[in-house]
């Protein structure tokens, strides 16, 4: 497993129901429960279920449960009763919501990024300053799974 896809620590924020992942390469990702629910990778969510429409999550949705799933993923349960999402580490890292990762996804998918508006054109890019510059392959075959270099710490915090 690549270093950028290896979490050191996963923090489940009880207050806002979000998730924070500290990656082994120094990157830190903060996911809102809404973003996680929108990107749920379960078969029903990916296909849109019987109606072929993925419903928008409620704005007050929360991650209600977090459990390690083998050494390659985390299983999330949501406050709307949905609990089928198994989020692989590489999938979570790909969907990191910081602006640097968002720009990388757009660049890797051949989408032009909008030009910044003045007066922000001269300002440094906002978002994560520790994002790995190497692009994450999106169409490559999955790599064989290997054991994590050390156990992943899963924390639940009230804040």
CORZI-V249460 format. One record per backbone hydrogen bond with DSSP energy under -0.5 kcal/mol. NH is the residue of the N-H (numbers start at 1). CO is the residue of the C=O. Records with the same first field share a line. If there is no record, write none. Layout:
NH->CO ; CO
This chain:
5->2
6->3
7->5
8->22
9->22
10->153
11->20
12->10 ; 155
13->11 ; 18
14->12 ; 157
17->13
19->31
20->11
21->29
22->9
23->21 ; 27
24->3 ; 6
26->23
29->21
31->19 ; 29
36->32
37->33
38->34
39->35
40->37
46->42
47->43
48->44
49->44
52->49
53->48
55->53
61->58
63->17
64->62 ; 77
65->77
67->75
69->73
70->68
72->69
73->69
74->87
75->67
76->85
77->65
78->82
79->62
81->78
85->76
86->84
87->74 ; 85
88->86
89->72
92->88
93->89
94->90
95->91
96->93
102->98
103->99
104->100
105->101
106->102
107->103
108->104
109->105
110->107
111->106
120->117
122->119
123->120
137->135
153->8
154->152
155->10 ; 153
157->12
